[in-house]
Amino acid sequence: MNKTKAIILAAFTVWPVVYMFLFMAGIAGSMFFMRGGSGPMQGFFGVVVVLHLLTMLEMAGLLVYYILNLFKTDAVAQDKKALWAVVLFMGNMIAMPVYWYLYIWKPLQQDAPA
């Protein structure tokens, strides 16, 4: 994998974390601007539902990618692959950026000429 692809993967990997904070800020902000009946909140709800669905699909795709990458790479020791698979599955939003840094980005930095 080249650096450009790794950076694009990093952007997709970090999106769920960024989205979580944006979602919380949006919900907290909407509490202050809530009105009865219809209004701008209806549109906000539609956007949130679409973003939630897209983010969940993205996380599922990332999980598949990282698990496949885990079992194809030699960067992770054979005895740690099962552990990493469980960690990626159970703690995906936190574990994926860590895995990306340790096993995708760091090897690219070591292979690059100084």
C-alpha positions as CSV (number, residue, x, y, z in Angstrom):
1,M,0.0,0.0,0.0
2,N,1.3,3.4,-0.8
3,K,1.1,6.5,1.4
4,T,-1.8,8.1,-0.5
5,K,-4.0,5.0,-0.1
6,A,-2.9,4.7,3.6
7,I,-4.0,8.4,4.2
8,I,-7.3,7.8,2.4
9,L,-7.8,4.7,4.6
10,A,-7.0,6.8,7.7
11,A,-9.6,9.3,6.8
12,F,-12.2,6.6,6.5
13,T,-11.0,5.0,9.7
14,V,-11.2,8.2,11.7
15,W,-14.6,9.2,10.3
16,P,-16.7,7.2,12.8
17,V,-14.9,8.8,15.7
18,V,-15.4,12.3,14.2
19,Y,-19.0,11.5,13.4
20,M,-19.7,10.4,17.0
21,F,-18.6,13.8,18.3
22,L,-20.5,15.7,15.6
23,F,-23.6,13.7,16.4
24,M,-23.3,14.4,20.1
25,A,-22.7,18.1,19.4
26,G,-25.7,18.2,17.0
27,I,-28.0,16.5,19.5
28,A,-26.9,18.8,22.3
29,G,-27.3,21.8,20.1
30,S,-30.7,20.7,18.9
31,M,-32.0,20.6,22.5
32,F,-31.5,24.4,22.7
33,F,-33.3,25.0,19.4
34,M,-36.1,22.4,19.8
35,R,-39.5,23.6,18.8
36,G,-42.9,21.8,18.9
37,G,-44.3,20.3,15.8
38,S,-42.5,20.3,12.5
39,G,-39.7,22.6,11.5
40,P,-36.0,22.4,11.0
41,M,-35.7,19.4,13.4
42,Q,-37.5,17.2,10.8
43,G,-34.7,17.8,8.3
44,F,-32.1,17.3,10.9
45,F,-33.5,13.9,11.8
46,G,-33.4,12.8,8.2
47,V,-29.8,13.9,7.8
48,V,-28.9,12.0,11.0
49,V,-30.6,8.8,9.9
50,V,-28.8,8.9,6.5
51,L,-25.4,9.7,8.2
52,H,-25.9,6.9,10.7
53,L,-26.7,4.3,8.0
54,L,-23.7,5.4,5.9
55,T,-21.4,5.4,8.9
56,M,-22.6,1.9,9.9
57,L,-22.0,0.6,6.4
58,E,-18.6,2.2,6.3
59,M,-17.7,0.6,9.7
60,A,-18.8,-2.8,8.4
61,G,-16.7,-2.3,5.3
62,L,-13.7,-1.2,7.3
63,L,-14.1,-4.2,9.6
64,V,-14.0,-6.6,6.7
65,Y,-11.0,-4.7,5.2
66,Y,-9.0,-4.7,8.4
67,I,-9.7,-8.4,9.2
68,L,-8.7,-9.4,5.7
69,N,-5.6,-7.2,5.9
70,L,-4.8,-8.7,9.3
71,F,-4.7,-12.3,8.0
72,K,-2.9,-11.4,4.8
73,T,-0.1,-9.3,6.3
74,D,3.2,-10.6,7.8
75,A,3.5,-7.4,9.9
76,V,1.4,-8.9,12.7
77,A,2.9,-11.9,14.5
78,Q,1.0,-15.2,13.8
79,D,0.2,-15.7,17.5
80,K,-1.3,-12.2,17.7
81,K,-3.6,-12.4,14.7
82,A,-6.5,-14.0,16.5
83,L,-6.2,-11.5,19.4
84,W,-6.2,-8.6,16.9
85,A,-9.2,-10.0,15.1
86,V,-11.2,-10.0,18.4
87,V,-9.9,-6.6,19.3
88,L,-10.9,-5.2,15.9
89,F,-14.3,-6.8,16.1
90,M,-15.1,-5.8,19.7
91,G,-13.5,-2.4,19.9
92,N,-13.6,-1.4,16.2
93,M,-13.9,2.4,16.5
94,I,-10.9,2.6,18.9
95,A,-8.9,-0.4,17.6
96,M,-9.0,0.4,13.9
97,P,-7.0,3.6,14.2
98,V,-4.5,1.9,16.4
99,Y,-4.1,-1.1,14.0
100,W,-3.8,1.4,11.1
101,Y,-1.0,3.2,12.8
102,L,0.9,0.1,14.0
103,Y,0.6,-2.1,11.0
104,I,-0.2,0.1,8.0
105,W,1.4,3.5,8.6
106,K,4.5,2.5,10.5
107,P,5.7,-0.1,8.0
108,L,5.4,2.6,5.2
109,Q,7.5,4.9,7.3
110,Q,10.2,2.3,7.8
111,D,10.3,1.4,4.1
112,A,10.5,5.0,3.0
113,P,14.0,6.3,2.3
114,A,15.3,8.8,4.9
